[in-house]
Amino acid sequence: MKVGSPTLSGLLTLLALGTAGLAARHTEVARQSVPRVVGSQQHVTFNRDIAPIIFRNCSQCHHPGESGPFSLLTHMDVKTHGRQIAYMTSKRIMPPWLPDPGEPKFAGELRLTDDQIATIQKWVDQGEVQGNPADLPPQPKFVVGWELGRPDVIVKAEKPYHLVASGTDQYWNFVFRTPVHRTRWLKAIEIRPGDKRLVHHANVIVDRDQSGRRMEKEPGAGFGGMELIISSETFDPDSHFLFWKPGSPPYVEPDGMALRLDKTTDLILNTHLQPSGKPEIIQPTLGLYFTDKPATKHPILIQLDNDRMLNIPAGDKNFLVTDDFTLPVDVSALAIYPHAHYLGKDLLAYATLPDGTRKTLIHISNWDLNWQAVYHYAQPIDLPAGTKISMRFTYDNSADNIRNPNDPPIRVMGGNRAVDEMAHLWLQVLPNESADATADPRVAIEEALARHHIQNEPGDFEAHYNLAAILRMKGDLPGAIDQFEQAVRLQPDDPTANNALGGMLLASGRTDDAIAHLNTALKARPDYFDAHYNLGNALAAKGDFAGALAQFRAAVRLNPRDAGAEANLGSALAEVGNLQEARLHFERALQIDPKNEVARENLEQLNRDAPGRPN
Amino acid sequence: MKYPRQSSFVSRIFLIGSFAACLAPFAWAAGRAQGTAFDLAGNPADPLKMSAGKVTVLIFVRTDCPISNRYAPTIERLSAEHEANAAFWLVYPSKDETAEVIRKHDAEYGYKIPALRDPQKVLVKESQAQITPEAAVFDAKGHLVYHGRIDNLYQDIGRARTIATTHELEGAIQAALSGKSYAPGESHAVGCYISDLE
């Protein structure tokens, strides 16, 4: 009796830190009008001089229902915060825009000119005159409700999060379970975090392995944590930034760059929350917008990091963390997201082209975690193969850094908690069309990245795992087994790595070794469908059909909609002589997937062996 | 009841002697700084007189100032801790924040300490307050001992520590209770300008 080949699902886990994300305005904002230079003799008026600045730069957050703590729409609104506005704009606290001026240009830049700031200051000093009503430009119009219109699917977090009234910032993750019932192409997500005054920023993480659920204490409850690691079963590297920050409209992906959502995909919303002074209830909603146009262009997120270098002595004001990665293929850079925690001070990324030209990719010389964002380039930046991407982040672990979470300062290492540090840079790139249509340039990038991360940190579990998965995909079985073994040595109890290694060992005929690793995987995660399935196959390969039967029964219980598990359960039943039940499971497998060959062939054989059975 | 606008700043410190002699509040009101603060029922209110021999702590706040709102639990906690010997008052200096708006706001933020409206900026001037949130501490004799920040949580707008590491309001209350002067180093309040409410 034929038994289906082992599933190697769980094979390619591309681990993404939860901070992958994005927004920025979709529609290019019109160039800022050249500010009037107000002569010293002339009175600055709200209607003529101030309203255009406020409407263009402030009102999008400062209107009812938005994140701004008060509205800035009328003369009175602005007057009752006039000194405040003059102070905050003069120090460039508002509007919040972290990148330094100059190159490169980003979409939706929110930066006042020096003249605009001086005009506001002068208006306040002169007594905040309203001016001629005829000068007042129309108030900006804001969409009430869903900004992109009614979403195709709306999902609400199952359970709210109760934010305490006071204390330090909180990080909470909401798991949205499989919001689609078939594969859909997502062109935009509108994130409605609830009260926008409380949510500093939020990221959506695409969780193809439903790994977020396993972190919940009870289903739907969500879980805490600033950064998270999720896995993906297939080669589906992170490709999109799904980021929300106050005032940013939802980002609509260009045609051909939609994100695939499968019916098994969960979405995790990672939120950064700030206590407001009163207890708050937060229950975010996501609006999903689909397109019929599947993805034809496949961007990829290149992650530079060097957490191993993060070992910052207490008191160090200028601790440098670097990473350099050389591109194996030609790409266009679309967007960038630098990320550090509270000690981050100066975040710089640049590209050195093969001809020696240096291009700044982003420079934030006054980092502020609270206003972190994804930045889209106004124009894609072409980076040929051989370009070196460099990350140069400096950290201030002294008491002078008032955001320092430790008082007095202590040595700080890399990690996912708010009191740890991070040095990560994500660059969204679109690989150029390859001459060789069979080679996916993303594979070359992922392989180069995995090798790069292993070079930085030989103890990088995820990098070994990912490299193994890529080698396996390229048909290098011994290379893949070697890398999986290194991953398992680093995390001996990790269920995913043990399952993947078990699957590979089984495929290469090392059945006993496979069984040992699959048992380890199941010890760590008893409800692991893939491991039950693979162990069933391994036991069947050894001729232990009773053992295999138990494993396939467990697999079918965990996932009644898997044709392969049903077919293999049928096969095991047939092997132990229970033909009647075997037939039932072959039939079920064919109901789920009429093309399932194992079930079809085995059922045909049963019919030949036992003719005359009524259908 | 209408009150004439206050024409100039008159420090209460110089009038303290006459307060004791004044039993009728309106005689007092007429005899000193012109203008008054109000309780939420609309009655003229003088927190220094109403604090009954305790240290008086005025906290200047504004319903739409996120920094003063964020301090609500801290303010309530300090008030409860010093209930025996310090009387806390929330002071809303805005002309536009009505008693109804303030009541609703205080309920939302769990404030139990009484609120006053100070549309004529009488208490603002007596306290030399400029910012919301800003604290002013008067000793039992009505001398202004301190005005400034509650603690050092904020260094600037948008630049906050994880937790405060110095606690100036606490220090000022202790000083007022023991009859000492109080001169912390940096103690400027960070938040929203009261002068925007003119």
Interface residues (C-beta under 8 A of the other chain):
Chain A: P69 F70 K79 T80 H81 G82 R83 Q84 Y87 M88 K91 I93 M94 P96 A165 S166 T168 D169 R197 P275 S276 G277 K278 P279 Y342 D368 N370 I402 R403 N404 P405 D407
Chain B: D64 C65 P66 N69 R70 Y71 A72 P73 T74 S94 D96 E108 Y109 G110 Q155 D156 I157 G158 R159 A160 R161 T162 I163 T165 C192 Y193 S195 D196 L197
